[in-house]
């Protein structure tokens, strides 16, 4: 009812030119006409053909369930609509080949062919009208609003509704033209009230079973022909005539205009009239609001967040290409870090204010936050940003409530936007969520370039006087895909990330914090290591600036302690040299992101010196989740033994989440269908058609059929590698790709076994589906359901029916063919041929089996393989996703490989966290990791934020009590559900042993 009220209001948007209203009327008419038929006879005839109908119902269910990946809310609307139309086309193409349809009173061929003809004609007519109307606007004969072009989908939708309405009318009323002698006079017109009340004065309920009479009265009176062609001399040669119905012989041909044509002209006329009125006067039947107003209203009511990045799609190939270009061009040839070092203002590294920021060191204490891997899905990124922006977070720690203030400093550990750095990804995936969480100042302009940083706000003399939150960011590997160009433009030459001030000038930096604490922000680029210029800067700081009792936090993007252990390699040699030989035990903590989970390892007490006490990775800033159970056996790094103190999610939860690759892979990665279905078709391309399937169907027992079926699969598998060309090349290519896909950390033997089993599973499944499709066609041919007519059967049948039931005494069809140079009938012919796919497939298959491939032309063979691909793609896409998802599940849980691929495919937005630090007055560093298990999917405007927005004195958003614009539309809100998953303290006093309390 809410939807109905919305449609009836004058503010209802106007995107579809009233087609929804007309569609509602068409559906009601369909229900009325169907209910008026003799349902008992229809059900009786349905029972006689129950085996064919049950088979068709199962086929529709299979198509609908598998072709559209559950049609869930995570599916892109464009793909969902495409799948619906695709499945509808395939089902209708199969529908009218079922037996005994005409015995049920259902003539699908007539409805389908009539729909296509009316649809195509309507599209041409309306497009021609729009071309003429735009031409009139161009020369100034109509109002300026006429220049607004209608959407092509709007035209298609209206033409669909018109065609359906005409088909419904023809199915129940036909094209009958009532003879003048039999036409109704004014006194004999049936009245609806007369029908609703019979002779005895009873109500219409008593006449419910006489609905068929009302239907006849509607057909003969309400939708009767508008008159004869002689009444409209100018239109006599441009109309379609009705089929004459009279008792006995009719005197002369029909002169009455077709009621079907009258109905079509009425709908088209209404469309044209409404369009002209709207474009000429700005007024339409529903007083529509403009598109810009609707979009503005939507933006005000909900945020325009992007979905999680679909990694198993075409975007993956673009990202891989960008990475290849970056590695080839930038790394080792053009390094932005070298240019930054060349542009420094001073040679004294300890006085370089472009890299060293020391205006916090005089404070007594300091709160600051760390987050990494932010720019993926909008919901997850905004959830973390909203928590970071809150003035304080109240949470339970050790059984008591604690208040954790917002950090005065925000550290971001790279990978700001996925899948590659660009203006679009930075603005939509990174800046947008943070600006919603903490708005930039009123004078901020997105296009502004900061020439001389820091650009402090008015009234602030220097950075020590600024009391707002600040942000420092290091780039990740994804930020380097364009040579750091986008990072430099949006981070080093902008002054605001939402409400966080950006004083940073270079991609690496050093921060001097209170109580002798330091932060080194290192830029590893794509090498996984710092360059010599960075090394020199930080080494000089260690020698000349950092005290013996100071403590240093080293922040990098990649956690090389975990990745080196996993990949069995050694990276970051310059970083290790800096920590071990220059910091010399002063590095208390290493921070990193890149892995999208939280894990903390602490050094075990020993007699050997420890270069780093604690290793913390937290990449849960918004990107998809990574597993933790893959790294549970990590223990050694740089000669020190560590133990895992905390992991989020837990090992058991991480292993269980991997099961989603079997259950949800296709739902989450619908774009993989395009690739998977094409690969399967290539694998079995050379196997079509299978002409010798009679030995399977001739078996009397199911066990015999199953044995024959299995032997046929084995024979086909051998044929691929012995005789075929396309299928064998496709199989070998897939084998090489599968071998390369297996991580190189395994031995070549294991990679060959795993890759070979993977390809064998896909090849066997493709052959199985190929044989099932061929058996289905063979069964239909044997039961005379297919291969009974030939090519273009629907078009040929329709032309014969058209000449019989749609008289054309003026030769209108011949004139249209002449004026369009034969294109109009040719388009109708091939449009109808699209629904003859099963027949084309069966007829061509018989010809190939009898005469061989060489007997057919290339165009016929192309048409055959296209028709086969149409159905084979539908069957194969769910299977290829199931097998690939199962492969990822087995690899991640049994062999602990493919941790990136197995979890990026799931696109999990939940399990988000960040780490909050507190440098206390006594110099100890207290560390809290806060996490949210479930990320909201729907947001609504926060009324408390609106209240703060109306206060003019709050110019900077960090002064507001409620700084975030959106709050969760469903409970619980992340601000209330956030919890502490790890809490420990690092003592400032220099010691070789870890001094922590958990």
Secondary structure, DSSP 8 states (H G I E B T S, - for coil): -HHHHHHHSTT---SSTTHHHHHHHHHHHHHHHHHHS-HHHHHHHHHHTHHHHHHHHHHHHHHHHHHTTTT-TTS-HHHHHHHHHHHHHHHHHHHTTSTTTGGGT--HHHHHHHHHHHHHHHHHHHHHHHHHHHHHHHTTSS-GGGGS---HHHHHHHHHHHHHHHHHHHHHHTTEEE-GGG---TTT---HHHHHS-TT---GGGGGGGHHHHHHHIIIIIT----BGGG-GGGTTSS-B-EEE-SS--SSS--BB-HHHHHHHHHHHHHHHHHHHHHHHS--TT----HHHHHHHHHHHS--------SSSHHHHHHHHHHHHHHHHTTTT--HHHHHHHT-S-S-GGG-TTTEE-TTTTSS-EEEEEE----S-HHHHHHHHHHHHSSEEEEEETTEEEEEE--SEEEE-S--SSSS--HHHIIIIIIHHHHHHS---TT--TT---SSS----TT--SGGG--S-EEEE---TGGGTTTTHHHIIIIIT-SEETTEE----SS-EEEE-GGGEEEEE---TTTTS--HHHHHHHHHHHHHTS-TT-EEEEEEEE-HHHHHHHHT----HHHHHIIIIIITT-EEEEEEESSSSEEEEEE---SS--SEEEEEEE--SSS----SGGGTT--EETTEEEEEEEEES-HHHHHHHTTHHHHSHHHH-TTHHHHHHHHHHHHTGGG------HHHHT-SSHHHHHHHHHHHHHHHHHHHHHT-SHHHHHHHHHHHHHHHHS-TTS-HHHHHHHHHHHHHHHHHHHHHHHHHHHHHHHHHHHTTSSSSS-TTHHHHHHHHHHHHHS--TT-HHHHHHHHTTTHHHHHHHHHHHGGGHHHHHHHHHHHHHHH-GGGS-HHHHHHHHHHHHHHHHHHHHHHHHHHHHHHHHHIIIII---HHHHHHTTT----EEEEEEEE-TTS-EEEEEEEESS--S-EEE-HHHHHHHT-TT--SGGG-SS--SEEESSSS-HHHH-EEEEEEEE-SS--SS-----
